[in-house]
Amino acid sequence: MNVIEVQGLKKDYPLGKTIVHALRGIDFSVEEGAFLSIVGPSGSGKTTLLNIIGCIDHPTAGRVRIHDQEISELNDKQITDLRLHRIGFIFQSFNLIPVLNVWENVEFPLLLMKDKRKEEIAARVERLIRAVGLLDYMAHKPAELSGGQRQRVAIARALVGNPDIVLADEPTANLDSETSESILKLMRELNEAERTTFIFSTHDPEVLKYAGKIVKIKDGMIVGQE
């Protein structure tokens, strides 16, 4: 069963008097529970593709369907609900809230959902913090953590709402090789345990050994799939 279907996706950006063709007609699908890597050099369109799938950006042409919902047909409230309840994000810059500690950063998406009981929130937050190995750091703020620890917080935050899909944009880009490996192993373990669909972009060939499926992108076009 496909959770994501992308057809004829194009994205153009104006740059002065010229037009940058970031995506030039992307077609692919993602099965439920996949651990898929979008690989390509910097500037190939990986981030643009993830942002469109995650409803952060809009395509110039083409379509994206998530769970048989055509994204372009959804109103603002439906888009917000889709992003809040069905999609988790892991950014290479972590995007943690500096004034909140680990527990509060992970808890934050659940508070936005409005429909969670206090006991349910606490249990879910503790389980995810335990899963990423940060129980001893719950009171620490992001500035007091290493890069790898901050990325673990970002992973816990992305998964705390029990999303169907997690999008990770270069999740190991700012980490050393040993930390990168531990983060990828953690993502794979959570993928298998939760059956969450992971899509992560990378330009690092070392990362690819963890991928179940690989989509290769160059100059805004898919040039191969494995």
N, C-alpha and C positions, 0 to 999 in steps of 0.2 A: 504493500500500500504506500503510495506516494504522499508525503506530507507537504511537499513543496514542488510546484511545477513552474518553470520559467520558460517563456516562449517569446522569441523575437525581441529580446530586451535591448533597448538602446538608451543611451544617456549622452546628451550634448551639453557642454558648458561654454558660455561666451567668455573669451579671453581677449580683451581689447576689441580689435576688429576681426578677430578670427574665431572659429568655433572649434573647440576641443571635443573630439569624439571619444569619450571615456569608455563607452560600451557600444559595440557595433553589431549587435544582433546575437544575443546569448540565448541558447536553448539547453536546458538540462533539467533533470528531476532528482529529487532526494527522497529515498525511502525512509519510512519510520524506523528509528533506532540506528540510523547511519552514523558513522564517524568519518566525515568527509572533509578532505582538505582541498581548498582552492589555492593553487600554487602558481606563482608567477613573479617576475621582477617588479621592483618598485615602479609605480606608474602604470601598471598593466590593467588596472580597473578592479582589483580585488576588493578594496574598501568600498568603492562605489556600488559594487554588486551586493555586498553585505548590507550596506545602508538601505538599499532599495528593498531587499528581502525583509529587512527589519522595520520597514515603514518609517525610516528616518528621512529618506529622500524619495523623490518621485521620478519615474522614468520619463524619457522623452517619447518613447514608443514601446510597444510590447506589453506583455501581461505577466503578472505574478499571481499564482493561486496558492493559498495556504489552507490546508484542510478543505479544499474545494470552494473556498471563498475567494472571489476575485477582489484583490486589494483595491483596485481603482473604483469599485462600486460601493465601498464602505464610506460612511460619513466619519467626521472627526471623532465622535464618541466611540464608534465601533473600532476605529483604528487605535484609539487609546486603550480600549478594553483588550484588543488583540495583543498589543505590546505589553500590557500589564500582566495578563493572565496566561498567554501562550508562548511568549518569546522572552528569553533571557539574553543579556548582552555582557560580553567580557571585552574590555577595551585594552589596548596595549599601554595606554596611559593610566590605567586602573580606574580613574574617575570616581574615587572614593570621596566622601564628604569629610574634609579635614577636621571639622570640629566634633565629629562623632567618633566614638570608639568602635572597636571591631563588632561587638554585639549590635550596636545601634546602626551601623552601616548595613549589616546583614538583615536586620529587622526592617529597615526602611521600606522596601517594596511591599511587605505584608501590611504595613500601616496604611498604605495608599489603597489597598484593596477594600477596606471598610467592612468586609463581611467575615473577618476572622476573629474568633474569640481569643481573649488574652492568653488562656492556657494553650490553645492551639499554636499561637504565634511563638510562645516561649519554647514549646517542644520542638517546633520545626527549626527555629533559629539554633537551638543547642545541638540538634542532630547534624545540621550542616556545618557548624563550626567544629564539631567533633570530627566530621568526615574529612575536613581539610586540615586537621591536626593543629588547631589553634585554641584549644580550650584554655590553655595557660595564658593567652594573650587577649582575652575578651575585653579587658578594660583599657587596652592600649589604643592610642589614636594612630592614624596612618603614618605620621611623621616618626613614630617610635618603632616602626616595623621595617624590615628589609624589603627589597623589591619582590622577592619570592613570596614573602608573607603577605604583602599587599595584594599580589595576584591571587593568592589563595582566598583572601577575603572577597575579592571580586568574583571568584568562581562560586563561593558560598552564596553571595548576594544574588548572582544570576540564577541559581538553582532553588533558592528558598521558596519561590512562588510556585514550584513544581511545574515549570513550563514544559511544553512539548518540544520546543526547539531552543537551542543555545547557539548564538552567533558569537564567534571569538575572532576579533581582528588582530592578527599578529600577536597572539597571547604570550609568546615567549621572546618578543623582539628586544625587550629591555633587560633580559635575564642572562646570567652566565649559563654555560652548557649543562652543568650539573643540576642547577635549579630548573632549567628548561625541561630536562628529562623528567624530574619529579613532578612538575606541573602537568606534563602531557600524560604521564602514567595516572595521575590523579583524575584528569579529565576522562581518560579511557575507563577507569574503574567506575566512575560515576555514570558514564554512558551505559556501561553494562549492567550496573545495579539498578538504575532508574529507567532504563530504556529510553533515555532522552536523546533526541537527535542533535548531534553536534556538527556544526559547520565552522571550520576555522581556516583563516587565510594564513599564508606563510610564504616567505621567499627562501627559507632555510631547508636545503635538501635533507638535513639530519632529522628534521621533524617528520618527514614523509613516511618513515618506517612505522609510525603509529597509526597512520590513516588506513581505514578500511576501503576507501575509494578516493581517487584523486582526480580532480578536474584541473587541467592545465590551461592557463589564460595568458595571453600575450597581446598587447596593443588592443585591448578591449574585445578580443575574440577568443573563443575556446579553440585550442590547438591540439587537444588530446584529452582522453579520459582513460583511466586505468581502474 
